[in-house]
Amino acid sequence: MKRSYIWIICAFVCIAFISLLYLQGRYAKEMIRMRQEQFDENVLRSLDQASRELEKAETYRYLQTIITQHEMKKRGAALPDSFFITDFTLPLDTLTRNTTRMSLGSLTVNRYNRVAETISKLQKHVREAFIYEQGVLDEVIFQVMYTASEQRFQDRLNPSVLDGCLRNALQANGISLPFHFIVYTSDGREVYRCEDYTEEGNNPNYQQTLFRSDPTGQMGTVIIHFPDQARYIRGVANYVAPAMGFTIILLITFLITIYLVVRQKRISEMKKDFIHNMTHEFKTPISTISIAAQMLADKTVNKSEETYERLGGVITSETRRLRYQVEKVLQMSLFDNNNIALKMQELDANEIIGNVVDTFSLKVTQSGGTLDMKVEAYNPFINADEMHFTNIIFNLLDNAFKYRREDEPLAIVVHTYNQGETHFCISISDNGIGIAKDNLKRIFDKFYRVHTGDQHNVKGFGLGLAYVQKMVELHHGTIKATSELGKGTKFTITLPLSL
C-alpha cells in the first residue's frame, strides 16, 4: 500500500474520532444544561410549596386557637334545649293525636299542611345556623389577619417549621441534596442563618418570598443554597466520560498503530534497499575474485610470475574488501544486541585524526580534491577505543568522499578545537552535494541512504552513519549534522575530555 493511502485513511479515521468526541462533548453539555434547568425548576417549585405550607401551618395554628376560644364561649351562652325540641318534635306529636279523630280527607289535608309548616321552620333554622357559622368564620379569618398584621415577621417565623417545609417540599420534588438557608426581613435585615451555612463554589442561590399575602412589612425572604449542586449537576456527565475516555484511548491506539505501520513500512523499504545494495556490493568483489581464480586455473594461458602476483593481489584486495563489508554488517548486529566491548584508554585525538587524514588524503588528491586539517584543540586527550574512534573519522571522511559533486573538486576540512575545559570537538565539513532537510533528520537511521537516483555511483549499505552515531554515544558524546542542498555538509562531534 502506498504511503499516501495510509495517510488518507489515517486522516479519515482521525476526523471520525474527533467528530465522535465532539458529539459526545455536545451531548454531555446538553445533558448538564437540561439537568440544570430541571433542578432550577424543581427548586423553585419546592420553594413555592414550602412558602404555602408555612402559611398554612400558621393559619392552622391560629384557627386552632380561635376555634378553641369560640367553642368555650359558645358553651357558656348556649340556647335552651326546648328551642330545638319544639321546632322538630311538636308538629309530629300533634299530627299523631289528630289522626284518630279526623276523616280521611281532612286528615290528608291537615298532614300536608303540618309537613309544609315543619319543613319551612327547618329551612329557617338551617339558614339562621349557616348565617351564624359564616359570621363565626368571618370573625376567625379577620382575627387571623388582624393578629398576623400586628406581629413582626421575625416573631411569626419558626425556623424549624420552615426547615421542615423546605425539606419535605424538596424531597417531594426529587431533591435530596443538603442545603443551607438564610431568612431576611423585607428591609434586608437577617433573621435566621443556618449554623453550617457556607457558599462553597460558584453555585447559585435561590430565593422565595414568605407570607406573600400579608402587608409588605410582614413579608420576608428565604435564600437557599446547595453546596453540592455543581457536583450533582456535573454528575450526569459521568455517564458520558467513560465513553469519551475509551474513544480517546482508541484514537491514541490507532495513531500508535499507524505510526508503527509507517515505521515498519519505512524499515521494510530500507531493508529492501539494503539487500539490493548488499547484493550489488558483494557481486563486484565476488565477480572479480571469480575471474581471477578462473585465470589462475586456466592452463591454456601462459602466466608469468608477474601475472601470478597481480592476480593474487587482486584476489587479496577484493577478499579484504568483501570482509570489510561483512564486518560492517556484523558490527551493527553486535550493536543491536549490546554485545560490543570497548577498550577505553587515554588517546591524543589530534594524533589519531592526523593519521587518518594522512591515509585518506591520497584517495582525495587522486580524485582532484583537497583534504586539510586545522588543529586548534590545545587539550586533545580523551578516553576512547582507538580502533572505533579511528573508524568514526574514517567513515565521516568516506561519506564526504562518496557524496562529492562532479562539477567541482572536493574540498574537505577537518577542524579540532576545545569547548571550554571539558570537551573536545571535531568538525568535518565538505562542499559536496549536501542533504535535503527531509533527509537530514534520517541520515543516522540504519539502512537509510540518501537517494541519488537509479545510478549506483554511491556504494554502501546505509550503515556508516548509524555506526558513527552509535559509537559516539558509547563514548558519551554527541554528533550533529548541518547541511544545505548543493553546498555541502558539516558533521560536529563533541566528546568529553579525559580528566
Protein Blocks (a to p, Z undefined) as FASTA:
>chain_A
ZZklmmmmmmmmmmmmmmmmmmmmmmmmmmmmmmmmmmmmmmmmmmmmmmmmmmmmmmmm
mmmmmmmmmmmmmmmmcccfklmmmmmmmmmmmmmmmmmmpcfklmmmmmmmmmmmmmmm
mmmmmmmmmmmmmmmmmmmmmmmmmmmmmpcfklmpcfklmmmmmmmmmmmnopabdcdd
ddddfkopafbdcfklccehjbdcddddehklbcfklgccdddddfklmmmmmmmmmmmm
mmmmmmmmmmmmmmmmmmmmmmmmmmmmmmmmmmmmmmmmmmmmmmmmmmmmmmmmmmkb
ccdfklmmmmmmmmmmmmmmmmmmmmmmmmmmmmmnopaccddddddfklmmmmmmmmmm
mmmmmnopacddddfbfblcdcddfklmmmmmmmmmmmmmmmpcfkbccddddddddehj
lbccdddddfbebpafklmmmmmpghiacdebjbfkbgcehlmmmmmmmmmmmnopacdd
dddehiaccddddddddZZ
